[in-house]
Amino acid sequence: MKLGDKTFFGVIFPTILVVLLMFWPYLDYNPSRRYGDRKIAIGAMFLVIGALVVSSFMGTPGFAVVTAPQIEVGFNFMPGEKARPASFDPV
């Protein structure tokens, strides 16, 4: 989502991929159930899942896409999410 339009990469692109995975069984007319006979369907499945994984990874802060300075300052000064100490027990 950091590399382009947030609406496209955050909503439209993942929706297209999920809909494609849902309708792929109706688009593939191969009657065989053997994996060796369904190379195109299996390849398309791995391609779509790979695109979802890569686009999800690209949205993480570890992808090292430089954002606006005010957002970078916010990330540096905000406390991160940490587990509370085991000795902390609210009354």
PDB file with one MODEL, atoms N, CA, C and O in Angstrom:
MODEL        1
ATOM      1  N   MET A   1       0.803  -1.185   0.000  1.00  0.00           N
ATOM      2  CA  MET A   1       0.000   0.000   0.000  1.00  0.00           C
ATOM      3  C   MET A   1       0.853   1.258   0.000  1.00  0.00           C
ATOM      4  O   MET A   1       0.377   2.328  -0.378  1.00  0.00           O
ATOM      5  N   LYS A   2       2.107   1.141   0.419  1.00  0.00           N
ATOM      6  CA  LYS A   2       2.962   2.320   0.474  1.00  0.00           C
ATOM      7  C   LYS A   2       3.504   2.711  -0.896  1.00  0.00           C
ATOM      8  O   LYS A   2       4.007   3.822  -1.066  1.00  0.00           O
ATOM      9  N   LEU A   3       3.409   1.823  -1.864  1.00  0.00           N
ATOM     10  CA  LEU A   3       3.998   2.095  -3.170  1.00  0.00           C
ATOM     11  C   LEU A   3       3.029   2.719  -4.150  1.00  0.00           C
ATOM     12  O   LEU A   3       3.442   3.171  -5.218  1.00  0.00           O
ATOM     13  N   GLY A   4       1.764   2.755  -3.819  1.00  0.00           N
ATOM     14  CA  GLY A   4       0.792   3.286  -4.769  1.00  0.00           C
ATOM     15  C   GLY A   4      -0.443   3.785  -4.064  1.00  0.00           C
ATOM     16  O   GLY A   4      -0.420   4.120  -2.879  1.00  0.00           O
ATOM     17  N   ASP A   5      -1.520   3.828  -4.816  1.00  0.00           N
ATOM     18  CA  ASP A   5      -2.783   4.302  -4.297  1.00  0.00           C
ATOM     19  C   ASP A   5      -3.307   3.344  -3.225  1.00  0.00           C
ATOM     20  O   ASP A   5      -3.386   2.138  -3.457  1.00  0.00           O
ATOM     21  N   LYS A   6      -3.660   3.867  -2.072  1.00  0.00           N
ATOM     22  CA  LYS A   6      -4.101   3.043  -0.954  1.00  0.00           C
ATOM     23  C   LYS A   6      -5.421   2.337  -1.254  1.00  0.00           C
ATOM     24  O   LYS A   6      -5.637   1.210  -0.809  1.00  0.00           O
ATOM     25  N   THR A   7      -6.294   2.987  -1.999  1.00  0.00           N
ATOM     26  CA  THR A   7      -7.563   2.364  -2.337  1.00  0.00           C
ATOM     27  C   THR A   7      -7.352   1.169  -3.252  1.00  0.00           C
ATOM     28  O   THR A   7      -7.974   0.122  -3.068  1.00  0.00           O
ATOM     29  N   PHE A   8      -6.472   1.324  -4.243  1.00  0.00           N
ATOM     30  CA  PHE A   8      -6.237   0.223  -5.175  1.00  0.00           C
ATOM     31  C   PHE A   8      -5.516  -0.933  -4.503  1.00  0.00           C
ATOM     32  O   PHE A   8      -5.985  -2.070  -4.557  1.00  0.00           O
ATOM     33  N   PHE A   9      -4.369  -0.656  -3.864  1.00  0.00           N
ATOM     34  CA  PHE A   9      -3.562  -1.725  -3.281  1.00  0.00           C
ATOM     35  C   PHE A   9      -4.120  -2.245  -1.956  1.00  0.00           C
ATOM     36  O   PHE A   9      -3.760  -3.343  -1.534  1.00  0.00           O
ATOM     37  N   GLY A  10      -4.980  -1.492  -1.300  1.00  0.00           N
ATOM     38  CA  GLY A  10      -5.519  -1.929  -0.021  1.00  0.00           C
ATOM     39  C   GLY A  10      -6.885  -2.566  -0.106  1.00  0.00           C
ATOM     40  O   GLY A  10      -7.251  -3.363   0.758  1.00  0.00           O
ATOM     41  N   VAL A  11      -7.661  -2.225  -1.150  1.00  0.00           N
ATOM     42  CA  VAL A  11      -9.027  -2.732  -1.239  1.00  0.00           C
ATOM     43  C   VAL A  11      -9.272  -3.479  -2.554  1.00  0.00           C
ATOM     44  O   VAL A  11      -9.681  -4.640  -2.546  1.00  0.00           O
ATOM     45  N   ILE A  12      -9.024  -2.818  -3.664  1.00  0.00           N
ATOM     46  CA  ILE A  12      -9.402  -3.370  -4.960  1.00  0.00           C
ATOM     47  C   ILE A  12      -8.534  -4.559  -5.356  1.00  0.00           C
ATOM     48  O   ILE A  12      -9.065  -5.598  -5.749  1.00  0.00           O
ATOM     49  N   PHE A  13      -7.214  -4.433  -5.262  1.00  0.00           N
ATOM     50  CA  PHE A  13      -6.299  -5.505  -5.681  1.00  0.00           C
ATOM     51  C   PHE A  13      -6.496  -6.787  -4.878  1.00  0.00           C
ATOM     52  O   PHE A  13      -6.607  -7.850  -5.490  1.00  0.00           O
ATOM     53  N   PRO A  14      -6.547  -6.755  -3.533  1.00  0.00           N
ATOM     54  CA  PRO A  14      -6.792  -8.002  -2.788  1.00  0.00           C
ATOM     55  C   PRO A  14      -8.172  -8.598  -3.081  1.00  0.00           C
ATOM     56  O   PRO A  14      -8.324  -9.819  -3.117  1.00  0.00           O
ATOM     57  N   THR A  15      -9.172  -7.746  -3.290  1.00  0.00           N
ATOM     58  CA  THR A  15     -10.507  -8.248  -3.607  1.00  0.00           C
ATOM     59  C   THR A  15     -10.513  -8.976  -4.943  1.00  0.00           C
ATOM     60  O   THR A  15     -11.134 -10.031  -5.067  1.00  0.00           O
ATOM     61  N   ILE A  16      -9.835  -8.431  -5.938  1.00  0.00           N
ATOM     62  CA  ILE A  16      -9.741  -9.088  -7.241  1.00  0.00           C
ATOM     63  C   ILE A  16      -9.070 -10.448  -7.099  1.00  0.00           C
ATOM     64  O   ILE A  16      -9.524 -11.425  -7.695  1.00  0.00           O
ATOM     65  N   LEU A  17      -7.996 -10.525  -6.319  1.00  0.00           N
ATOM     66  CA  LEU A  17      -7.297 -11.792  -6.147  1.00  0.00           C
ATOM     67  C   LEU A  17      -8.146 -12.830  -5.432  1.00  0.00           C
ATOM     68  O   LEU A  17      -8.148 -13.997  -5.823  1.00  0.00           O
ATOM     69  N   VAL A  18      -8.863 -12.430  -4.400  1.00  0.00           N
ATOM     70  CA  VAL A  18      -9.711 -13.377  -3.667  1.00  0.00           C
ATOM     71  C   VAL A  18     -10.877 -13.837  -4.543  1.00  0.00           C
ATOM     72  O   VAL A  18     -11.224 -15.018  -4.531  1.00  0.00           O
ATOM     73  N   VAL A  19     -11.481 -12.929  -5.295  1.00  0.00           N
ATOM     74  CA  VAL A  19     -12.569 -13.315  -6.198  1.00  0.00           C
ATOM     75  C   VAL A  19     -12.052 -14.255  -7.280  1.00  0.00           C
ATOM     76  O   VAL A  19     -12.739 -15.204  -7.658  1.00  0.00           O
ATOM     77  N   LEU A  20     -10.859 -14.000  -7.775  1.00  0.00           N
ATOM     78  CA  LEU A  20     -10.265 -14.894  -8.770  1.00  0.00           C
ATOM     79  C   LEU A  20     -10.068 -16.294  -8.194  1.00  0.00           C
ATOM     80  O   LEU A  20     -10.337 -17.282  -8.876  1.00  0.00           O
ATOM     81  N   LEU A  21      -9.603 -16.391  -6.953  1.00  0.00           N
ATOM     82  CA  LEU A  21      -9.456 -17.703  -6.318  1.00  0.00           C
ATOM     83  C   LEU A  21     -10.804 -18.389  -6.119  1.00  0.00           C
ATOM     84  O   LEU A  21     -10.898 -19.611  -6.238  1.00  0.00           O
ATOM     85  N   MET A  22     -11.847 -17.617  -5.819  1.00  0.00           N
ATOM     86  CA  MET A  22     -13.163 -18.213  -5.608  1.00  0.00           C
ATOM     87  C   MET A  22     -13.769 -18.736  -6.905  1.00  0.00           C
ATOM     88  O   MET A  22     -14.426 -19.778  -6.905  1.00  0.00           O
ATOM     89  N   PHE A  23     -13.556 -18.023  -8.011  1.00  0.00           N
ATOM     90  CA  PHE A  23     -14.172 -18.419  -9.270  1.00  0.00           C
ATOM     91  C   PHE A  23     -13.290 -19.304 -10.137  1.00  0.00           C
ATOM     92  O   PHE A  23     -13.729 -19.758 -11.194  1.00  0.00           O
ATOM     93  N   TRP A  24     -12.059 -19.559  -9.715  1.00  0.00           N
ATOM     94  CA  TRP A  24     -11.160 -20.381 -10.538  1.00  0.00           C
ATOM     95  C   TRP A  24     -11.709 -21.790 -10.787  1.00  0.00           C
ATOM     96  O   TRP A  24     -11.560 -22.288 -11.902  1.00  0.00           O
ATOM     97  N   PRO A  25     -12.333 -22.458  -9.817  1.00  0.00           N
ATOM     98  CA  PRO A  25     -12.880 -23.790 -10.123  1.00  0.00           C
ATOM     99  C   PRO A  25     -13.925 -23.767 -11.234  1.00  0.00           C
ATOM    100  O   PRO A  25     -14.081 -24.758 -11.948  1.00  0.00           O
ATOM    101  N   TYR A  26     -14.635 -22.666 -11.392  1.00  0.00           N
ATOM    102  CA  TYR A  26     -15.636 -22.568 -12.451  1.00  0.00           C
ATOM    103  C   TYR A  26     -14.998 -22.211 -13.795  1.00  0.00           C
ATOM    104  O   TYR A  26     -15.592 -22.459 -14.844  1.00  0.00           O
ATOM    105  N   LEU A  27     -13.809 -21.638 -13.775  1.00  0.00           N
ATOM    106  CA  LEU A  27     -13.120 -21.286 -15.011  1.00  0.00           C
ATOM    107  C   LEU A  27     -12.275 -22.433 -15.553  1.00  0.00           C
ATOM    108  O   LEU A  27     -11.990 -22.479 -16.750  1.00  0.00           O
ATOM    109  N   ASP A  28     -11.876 -23.347 -14.697  1.00  0.00           N
ATOM    110  CA  ASP A  28     -11.021 -24.467 -15.090  1.00  0.00           C
ATOM    111  C   ASP A  28     -11.902 -25.683 -15.378  1.00  0.00           C
ATOM    112  O   ASP A  28     -12.533 -26.234 -14.476  1.00  0.00           O
ATOM    113  N   TYR A  29     -11.933 -26.087 -16.632  1.00  0.00           N
ATOM    114  CA  TYR A  29     -12.807 -27.198 -17.040  1.00  0.00           C
ATOM    115  C   TYR A  29     -12.069 -28.518 -17.173  1.00  0.00           C
ATOM    116  O   TYR A  29     -12.562 -29.421 -17.849  1.00  0.00           O
ATOM    117  N   ASN A  30     -10.923 -28.660 -16.564  1.00  0.00           N
ATOM    118  CA  ASN A  30     -10.172 -29.902 -16.653  1.00  0.00           C
ATOM    119  C   ASN A  30     -10.873 -30.972 -15.806  1.00  0.00           C
ATOM    120  O   ASN A  30     -11.020 -30.791 -14.597  1.00  0.00           O
ATOM    121  N   PRO A  31     -11.310 -32.085 -16.417  1.00  0.00           N
ATOM    122  CA  PRO A  31     -12.045 -33.090 -15.639  1.00  0.00           C
ATOM    123  C   PRO A  31     -11.149 -33.950 -14.742  1.00  0.00           C
ATOM    124  O   PRO A  31     -11.646 -34.605 -13.826  1.00  0.00           O
ATOM    125  N   SER A  32      -9.868 -33.955 -14.986  1.00  0.00           N
ATOM    126  CA  SER A  32      -8.963 -34.791 -14.211  1.00  0.00           C
ATOM    127  C   SER A  32      -8.746 -34.207 -12.818  1.00  0.00           C
ATOM    128  O   SER A  32      -8.744 -32.991 -12.631  1.00  0.00           O
ATOM    129  N   ARG A  33      -8.561 -35.103 -11.841  1.00  0.00           N
ATOM    130  CA  ARG A  33      -8.303 -34.646 -10.479  1.00  0.00           C
ATOM    131  C   ARG A  33      -6.855 -34.870 -10.076  1.00  0.00           C
ATOM    132  O   ARG A  33      -6.479 -34.599  -8.936  1.00  0.00           O
ATOM    133  N   ARG A  34      -6.031 -35.368 -11.012  1.00  0.00           N
ATOM    134  CA  ARG A  34      -4.622 -35.602 -10.713  1.00  0.00           C
ATOM    135  C   ARG A  34      -3.864 -34.281 -10.755  1.00  0.00           C
ATOM    136  O   ARG A  34      -4.124 -33.422 -11.598  1.00  0.00           O
ATOM    137  N   TYR A  35      -2.912 -34.136  -9.817  1.00  0.00           N
ATOM    138  CA  TYR A  35      -2.121 -32.901  -9.770  1.00  0.00           C
ATOM    139  C   TYR A  35      -1.303 -32.704 -11.036  1.00  0.00           C
ATOM    140  O   TYR A  35      -1.126 -31.571 -11.483  1.00  0.00           O
ATOM    141  N   GLY A  36      -0.807 -33.774 -11.615  1.00  0.00           N
ATOM    142  CA  GLY A  36       0.012 -33.676 -12.811  1.00  0.00           C
ATOM    143  C   GLY A  36      -0.750 -33.162 -14.015  1.00  0.00           C
ATOM    144  O   GLY A  36      -0.146 -32.604 -14.931  1.00  0.00           O
ATOM    145  N   ASP A  37      -2.066 -33.336 -14.038  1.00  0.00           N
ATOM    146  CA  ASP A  37      -2.885 -32.869 -15.150  1.00  0.00           C
ATOM    147  C   ASP A  37      -3.414 -31.457 -14.945  1.00  0.00           C
ATOM    148  O   ASP A  37      -4.031 -30.893 -15.849  1.00  0.00           O
ATOM    149  N   ARG A  38      -3.184 -30.886 -13.785  1.00  0.00           N
ATOM    150  CA  ARG A  38      -3.736 -29.557 -13.471  1.00  0.00           C
ATOM    151  C   ARG A  38      -2.637 -28.540 -13.214  1.00  0.00           C
ATOM    152  O   ARG A  38      -2.731 -27.740 -12.282  1.00  0.00           O
ATOM    153  N   LYS A  39      -1.606 -28.566 -14.027  1.00  0.00           N
ATOM    154  CA  LYS A  39      -0.458 -27.682 -13.810  1.00  0.00           C
ATOM    155  C   LYS A  39      -0.830 -26.209 -13.927  1.00  0.00           C
ATOM    156  O   LYS A  39      -0.319 -25.387 -13.166  1.00  0.00           O
ATOM    157  N   ILE A  40      -1.699 -25.864 -14.852  1.00  0.00           N
ATOM    158  CA  ILE A  40      -2.084 -24.460 -15.027  1.00  0.00           C
ATOM    159  C   ILE A  40      -2.881 -23.971 -13.817  1.00  0.00           C
ATOM    160  O   ILE A  40      -2.639 -22.871 -13.322  1.00  0.00           O
ATOM    161  N   ALA A  41      -3.823 -24.772 -13.342  1.00  0.00           N
ATOM    162  CA  ALA A  41      -4.638 -24.370 -12.189  1.00  0.00           C
ATOM    163  C   ALA A  41      -3.782 -24.230 -10.934  1.00  0.00           C
ATOM    164  O   ALA A  41      -3.949 -23.277 -10.173  1.00  0.00           O
ATOM    165  N   ILE A  42      -2.880 -25.161 -10.717  1.00  0.00           N
ATOM    166  CA  ILE A  42      -2.013 -25.099  -9.537  1.00  0.00           C
ATOM    167  C   ILE A  42      -1.046 -23.930  -9.649  1.00  0.00           C
ATOM    168  O   ILE A  42      -0.780 -23.246  -8.661  1.00  0.00           O
ATOM    169  N   GLY A  43      -0.522 -23.700 -10.837  1.00  0.00           N
ATOM    170  CA  GLY A  43       0.367 -22.550 -11.037  1.00  0.00           C
ATOM    171  C   GLY A  43      -0.349 -21.230 -10.802  1.00  0.00           C
ATOM    172  O   GLY A  43       0.213 -20.318 -10.195  1.00  0.00           O
ATOM    173  N   ALA A  44      -1.597 -21.118 -11.282  1.00  0.00           N
ATOM    174  CA  ALA A  44      -2.374 -19.895 -11.057  1.00  0.00           C
ATOM    175  C   ALA A  44      -2.667 -19.702  -9.574  1.00  0.00           C
ATOM    176  O   ALA A  44      -2.640 -18.577  -9.075  1.00  0.00           O
ATOM    177  N   MET A  45      -2.947 -20.795  -8.868  1.00  0.00           N
ATOM    178  CA  MET A  45      -3.214 -20.702  -7.435  1.00  0.00           C
ATOM    179  C   MET A  45      -1.990 -20.166  -6.694  1.00  0.00           C
ATOM    180  O   MET A  45      -2.107 -19.262  -5.866  1.00  0.00           O
ATOM    181  N   PHE A  46      -0.805 -20.732  -6.997  1.00  0.00           N
ATOM    182  CA  PHE A  46       0.409 -20.265  -6.332  1.00  0.00           C
ATOM    183  C   PHE A  46       0.746 -18.829  -6.722  1.00  0.00           C
ATOM    184  O   PHE A  46       1.282 -18.078  -5.907  1.00  0.00           O
ATOM    185  N   LEU A  47       0.441 -18.440  -7.954  1.00  0.00           N
ATOM    186  CA  LEU A  47       0.686 -17.067  -8.391  1.00  0.00           C
ATOM    187  C   LEU A  47      -0.184 -16.080  -7.614  1.00  0.00           C
ATOM    188  O   LEU A  47       0.309 -15.044  -7.167  1.00  0.00           O
ATOM    189  N   VAL A  48      -1.458 -16.386  -7.449  1.00  0.00           N
ATOM    190  CA  VAL A  48      -2.368 -15.496  -6.719  1.00  0.00           C
ATOM    191  C   VAL A  48      -1.998 -15.451  -5.240  1.00  0.00           C
ATOM    192  O   VAL A  48      -1.968 -14.373  -4.646  1.00  0.00           O
ATOM    193  N   ILE A  49      -1.719 -16.594  -4.644  1.00  0.00           N
ATOM    194  CA  ILE A  49      -1.328 -16.609  -3.231  1.00  0.00           C
ATOM    195  C   ILE A  49      -0.010 -15.874  -3.036  1.00  0.00           C
ATOM    196  O   ILE A  49       0.158 -15.154  -2.052  1.00  0.00           O
ATOM    197  N   GLY A  50       0.922 -16.049  -3.959  1.00  0.00           N
ATOM    198  CA  GLY A  50       2.191 -15.317  -3.888  1.00  0.00           C
ATOM    199  C   GLY A  50       1.984 -13.816  -3.981  1.00  0.00           C
ATOM    200  O   GLY A  50       2.631 -13.053  -3.265  1.00  0.00           O
ATOM    201  N   ALA A  51       1.077 -13.384  -4.866  1.00  0.00           N
ATOM    202  CA  ALA A  51       0.787 -11.952  -4.984  1.00  0.00           C
ATOM    203  C   ALA A  51       0.184 -11.412  -3.699  1.00  0.00           C
ATOM    204  O   ALA A  51       0.506 -10.297  -3.288  1.00  0.00           O
ATOM    205  N   LEU A  52      -0.688 -12.188  -3.054  1.00  0.00           N
ATOM    206  CA  LEU A  52      -1.257 -11.749  -1.778  1.00  0.00           C
ATOM    207  C   LEU A  52      -0.191 -11.650  -0.691  1.00  0.00           C
ATOM    208  O   LEU A  52      -0.193 -10.705   0.097  1.00  0.00           O
ATOM    209  N   VAL A  53       0.712 -12.617  -0.646  1.00  0.00           N
ATOM    210  CA  VAL A  53       1.772 -12.602   0.368  1.00  0.00           C
ATOM    211  C   VAL A  53       2.727 -11.435   0.133  1.00  0.00           C
ATOM    212  O   VAL A  53       3.090 -10.728   1.073  1.00  0.00           O
ATOM    213  N   VAL A  54       3.131 -11.234  -1.111  1.00  0.00           N
ATOM    214  CA  VAL A  54       4.069 -10.145  -1.415  1.00  0.00           C
ATOM    215  C   VAL A  54       3.429  -8.794  -1.139  1.00  0.00           C
ATOM    216  O   VAL A  54       4.073  -7.914  -0.568  1.00  0.00           O
ATOM    217  N   SER A  55       2.175  -8.613  -1.533  1.00  0.00           N
ATOM    218  CA  SER A  55       1.535  -7.323  -1.281  1.00  0.00           C
ATOM    219  C   SER A  55       1.300  -7.100   0.212  1.00  0.00           C
ATOM    220  O   SER A  55       1.319  -5.959   0.673  1.00  0.00           O
ATOM    221  N   SER A  56       1.082  -8.170   0.968  1.00  0.00           N
ATOM    222  CA  SER A  56       0.960  -8.018   2.421  1.00  0.00           C
ATOM    223  C   SER A  56       2.305  -7.642   3.037  1.00  0.00           C
ATOM    224  O   SER A  56       2.367  -6.792   3.925  1.00  0.00           O
ATOM    225  N   PHE A  57       3.379  -8.272   2.567  1.00  0.00           N
ATOM    226  CA  PHE A  57       4.713  -7.949   3.086  1.00  0.00           C
ATOM    227  C   PHE A  57       5.104  -6.523   2.739  1.00  0.00           C
ATOM    228  O   PHE A  57       5.765  -5.854   3.533  1.00  0.00           O
ATOM    229  N   MET A  58       4.709  -6.052   1.576  1.00  0.00           N
ATOM    230  CA  MET A  58       5.071  -4.700   1.160  1.00  0.00           C
ATOM    231  C   MET A  58       4.402  -3.643   2.030  1.00  0.00           C
ATOM    232  O   MET A  58       4.846  -2.495   2.046  1.00  0.00           O
ATOM    233  N   GLY A  59       3.355  -4.002   2.746  1.00  0.00           N
ATOM    234  CA  GLY A  59       2.688  -3.056   3.621  1.00  0.00           C
ATOM    235  C   GLY A  59       3.296  -2.969   5.006  1.00  0.00           C
ATOM    236  O   GLY A  59       2.891  -2.116   5.795  1.00  0.00           O
ATOM    237  N   THR A  60       4.254  -3.822   5.327  1.00  0.00           N
ATOM    238  CA  THR A  60       4.852  -3.801   6.660  1.00  0.00           C
ATOM    239  C   THR A  60       5.952  -2.744   6.738  1.00  0.00           C
ATOM    240  O   THR A  60       6.535  -2.383   5.716  1.00  0.00           O
ATOM    241  N   PRO A  61       6.240  -2.249   7.936  1.00  0.00           N
ATOM    242  CA  PRO A  61       7.313  -1.261   8.080  1.00  0.00           C
ATOM    243  C   PRO A  61       8.688  -1.828   7.719  1.00  0.00           C
ATOM    244  O   PRO A  61       9.589  -1.062   7.377  1.00  0.00           O
ATOM    245  N   GLY A  62       8.868  -3.124   7.784  1.00  0.00           N
ATOM    246  CA  GLY A  62      10.153  -3.730   7.461  1.00  0.00           C
ATOM    247  C   GLY A  62      10.510  -3.700   5.991  1.00  0.00           C
ATOM    248  O   GLY A  62      11.636  -4.040   5.627  1.00  0.00           O
ATOM    249  N   PHE A  63       9.579  -3.302   5.133  1.00  0.00           N
ATOM    250  CA  PHE A  63       9.839  -3.258   3.697  1.00  0.00           C
ATOM    251  C   PHE A  63      10.740  -2.083   3.345  1.00  0.00           C
ATOM    252  O   PHE A  63      11.265  -2.017   2.234  1.00  0.00           O
ATOM    253  N   ALA A  64      10.922  -1.161   4.274  1.00  0.00           N
ATOM    254  CA  ALA A  64      11.850  -0.033   4.150  1.00  0.00           C
ATOM    255  C   ALA A  64      11.467   0.948   3.056  1.00  0.00           C
ATOM    256  O   ALA A  64      12.335   1.478   2.362  1.00  0.00           O
ATOM    257  N   VAL A  65      10.188   1.191   2.901  1.00  0.00           N
ATOM    258  CA  VAL A  65       9.741   2.248   2.006  1.00  0.00           C
ATOM    259  C   VAL A  65       9.723   3.529   2.814  1.00  0.00           C
ATOM    260  O   VAL A  65       9.105   3.587   3.877  1.00  0.00           O
ATOM    261  N   VAL A  66      10.384   4.539   2.329  1.00  0.00           N
ATOM    262  CA  VAL A  66      10.461   5.808   3.051  1.00  0.00           C
ATOM    263  C   VAL A  66       9.131   6.534   2.914  1.00  0.00           C
ATOM    264  O   VAL A  66       8.644   6.747   1.803  1.00  0.00           O
ATOM    265  N   THR A  67       8.550   6.909   4.033  1.00  0.00           N
ATOM    266  CA  THR A  67       7.291   7.636   4.030  1.00  0.00           C
ATOM    267  C   THR A  67       7.563   9.097   4.358  1.00  0.00           C
ATOM    268  O   THR A  67       8.715   9.518   4.457  1.00  0.00           O
ATOM    269  N   ALA A  68       6.505   9.854   4.524  1.00  0.00           N
ATOM    270  CA  ALA A  68       6.637  11.274   4.839  1.00  0.00           C
ATOM    271  C   ALA A  68       7.358  11.441   6.173  1.00  0.00           C
ATOM    272  O   ALA A  68       7.198  10.609   7.067  1.00  0.00           O
ATOM    273  N   PRO A  69       8.156  12.511   6.323  1.00  0.00           N
ATOM    274  CA  PRO A  69       8.923  12.706   7.565  1.00  0.00           C
ATOM    275  C   PRO A  69       8.060  12.749   8.823  1.00  0.00           C
ATOM    276  O   PRO A  69       8.460  12.203   9.852  1.00  0.00           O
ATOM    277  N   GLN A  70       6.891  13.380   8.770  1.00  0.00           N
ATOM    278  CA  GLN A  70       6.062  13.453   9.975  1.00  0.00           C
ATOM    279  C   GLN A  70       5.567  12.072  10.402  1.00  0.00           C
ATOM    280  O   GLN A  70       5.369  11.836  11.594  1.00  0.00           O
ATOM    281  N   ILE A  71       5.364  11.163   9.464  1.00  0.00           N
ATOM    282  CA  ILE A  71       4.951   9.803   9.808  1.00  0.00           C
ATOM    283  C   ILE A  71       6.129   9.032  10.385  1.00  0.00           C
ATOM    284  O   ILE A  71       5.962   8.270  11.337  1.00  0.00           O
ATOM    285  N   GLU A  72       7.316   9.219   9.820  1.00  0.00           N
ATOM    286  CA  GLU A  72       8.515   8.556  10.338  1.00  0.00           C
ATOM    287  C   GLU A  72       8.793   8.990  11.775  1.00  0.00           C
ATOM    288  O   GLU A  72       9.164   8.163  12.607  1.00  0.00           O
ATOM    289  N   VAL A  73       8.618  10.288  12.077  1.00  0.00           N
ATOM    290  CA  VAL A  73       8.837  10.780  13.430  1.00  0.00           C
ATOM    291  C   VAL A  73       7.828  10.143  14.380  1.00  0.00           C
ATOM    292  O   VAL A  73       8.175   9.783  15.505  1.00  0.00           O
ATOM    293  N   GLY A  74       6.584  10.001  13.932  1.00  0.00           N
ATOM    294  CA  GLY A  74       5.569   9.358  14.767  1.00  0.00           C
ATOM    295  C   GLY A  74       5.929   7.926  15.103  1.00  0.00           C
ATOM    296  O   GLY A  74       5.750   7.492  16.240  1.00  0.00           O
ATOM    297  N   PHE A  75       6.438   7.180  14.118  1.00  0.00           N
ATOM    298  CA  PHE A  75       6.827   5.798  14.376  1.00  0.00           C
ATOM    299  C   PHE A  75       8.002   5.710  15.341  1.00  0.00           C
ATOM    300  O   PHE A  75       8.075   4.780  16.143  1.00  0.00           O
ATOM    301  N   ASN A  76       8.919   6.665  15.272  1.00  0.00           N
ATOM    302  CA  ASN A  76      10.098   6.627  16.131  1.00  0.00           C
ATOM    303  C   ASN A  76       9.767   6.980  17.577  1.00  0.00           C
ATOM    304  O   ASN A  76      10.392   6.446  18.494  1.00  0.00           O
ATOM    305  N   PHE A  77       8.799   7.867  17.801  1.00  0.00           N
ATOM    306  CA  PHE A  77       8.524   8.321  19.152  1.00  0.00           C
ATOM    307  C   PHE A  77       7.361   7.604  19.822  1.00  0.00           C
ATOM    308  O   PHE A  77       7.206   7.703  21.039  1.00  0.00           O
ATOM    309  N   MET A  78       6.554   6.900  19.077  1.00  0.00           N
ATOM    310  CA  MET A  78       5.448   6.164  19.693  1.00  0.00           C
ATOM    311  C   MET A  78       5.975   4.896  20.339  1.00  0.00           C
ATOM    312  O   MET A  78       6.845   4.229  19.779  1.00  0.00           O
ATOM    313  N   PRO A  79       5.462   4.557  21.505  1.00  0.00           N
ATOM    314  CA  PRO A  79       5.915   3.310  22.124  1.00  0.00           C
ATOM    315  C   PRO A  79       5.398   2.111  21.332  1.00  0.00           C
ATOM    316  O   PRO A  79       4.260   2.096  20.864  1.00  0.00           O
ATOM    317  N   GLY A  80       6.245   1.130  21.197  1.00  0.00           N
ATOM    318  CA  GLY A  80       5.851  -0.081  20.492  1.00  0.00           C
ATOM    319  C   GLY A  80       4.979  -0.966  21.365  1.00  0.00           C
ATOM    320  O   GLY A  80       4.891  -0.769  22.577  1.00  0.00           O
ATOM    321  N   GLU A  81       4.343  -1.933  20.743  1.00  0.00           N
ATOM    322  CA  GLU A  81       3.525  -2.860  21.507  1.00  0.00           C
ATOM    323  C   GLU A  81       4.430  -3.905  22.133  1.00  0.00           C
ATOM    324  O   GLU A  81       5.175  -4.601  21.445  1.00  0.00           O
ATOM    325  N   LYS A  82       4.350  -4.000  23.461  1.00  0.00           N
ATOM    326  CA  LYS A  82       5.186  -4.949  24.189  1.00  0.00           C
ATOM    327  C   LYS A  82       4.322  -5.731  25.156  1.00  0.00           C
ATOM    328  O   LYS A  82       3.278  -5.251  25.597  1.00  0.00           O
ATOM    329  N   ALA A  83       4.754  -6.921  25.479  1.00  0.00           N
ATOM    330  CA  ALA A  83       4.056  -7.696  26.498  1.00  0.00           C
ATOM    331  C   ALA A  83       4.353  -7.093  27.860  1.00  0.00           C
ATOM    332  O   ALA A  83       5.475  -6.663  28.130  1.00  0.00           O
ATOM    333  N   ARG A  84       3.351  -7.064  28.704  1.00  0.00           N
ATOM    334  CA  ARG A  84       3.586  -6.498  30.023  1.00  0.00           C
ATOM    335  C   ARG A  84       4.361  -7.491  30.871  1.00  0.00           C
ATOM    336  O   ARG A  84       4.324  -8.695  30.614  1.00  0.00           O
ATOM    337  N   PRO A  85       5.056  -6.996  31.873  1.00  0.00           N
ATOM    338  CA  PRO A  85       5.834  -7.889  32.739  1.00  0.00           C
ATOM    339  C   PRO A  85       4.932  -8.887  33.460  1.00  0.00           C
ATOM    340  O   PRO A  85       3.767  -8.598  33.735  1.00  0.00           O
ATOM    341  N   ALA A  86       5.469 -10.040  33.757  1.00  0.00           N
ATOM    342  CA  ALA A  86       4.709 -11.103  34.419  1.00  0.00           C
ATOM    343  C   ALA A  86       4.297 -10.684  35.826  1.00  0.00           C
ATOM    344  O   ALA A  86       3.290 -11.169  36.342  1.00  0.00           O
ATOM    345  N   SER A  87       5.063  -9.786  36.458  1.00  0.00           N
ATOM    346  CA  SER A  87       4.756  -9.382  37.825  1.00  0.00           C
ATOM    347  C   SER A  87       3.624  -8.358  37.872  1.00  0.00           C
ATOM    348  O   SER A  87       3.108  -8.069  38.951  1.00  0.00           O
ATOM    349  N   PHE A  88       3.229  -7.806  36.731  1.00  0.00           N
ATOM    350  CA  PHE A  88       2.170  -6.805  36.708  1.00  0.00           C
ATOM    351  C   PHE A  88       0.825  -7.488  36.830  1.00  0.00           C
ATOM    352  O   PHE A  88       0.447  -8.280  35.968  1.00  0.00           O
ATOM    353  N   ASP A  89       0.101  -7.188  37.893  1.00  0.00           N
ATOM    354  CA  ASP A  89      -1.208  -7.787  38.108  1.00  0.00           C
ATOM    355  C   ASP A  89      -2.138  -6.706  38.622  1.00  0.00           C
ATOM    356  O   ASP A  89      -2.059  -6.326  39.791  1.00  0.00           O
ATOM    357  N   PRO A  90      -3.039  -6.191  37.746  1.00  0.00           N
ATOM    358  CA  PRO A  90      -3.925  -5.121  38.209  1.00  0.00           C
ATOM    359  C   PRO A  90      -4.892  -5.632  39.268  1.00  0.00           C
ATOM    360  O   PRO A  90      -5.323  -6.785  39.243  1.00  0.00           O
ATOM    361  N   VAL A  91      -5.213  -4.762  40.178  1.00  0.00           N
ATOM    362  CA  VAL A  91      -6.089  -5.132  41.291  1.00  0.00           C
ATOM    363  C   VAL A  91      -7.512  -4.910  40.945  1.00  0.00           C
ATOM    364  O   VAL A  91      -8.393  -5.168  41.765  1.00  0.00           O
TER     365      VAL A  91
ENDMDL
END
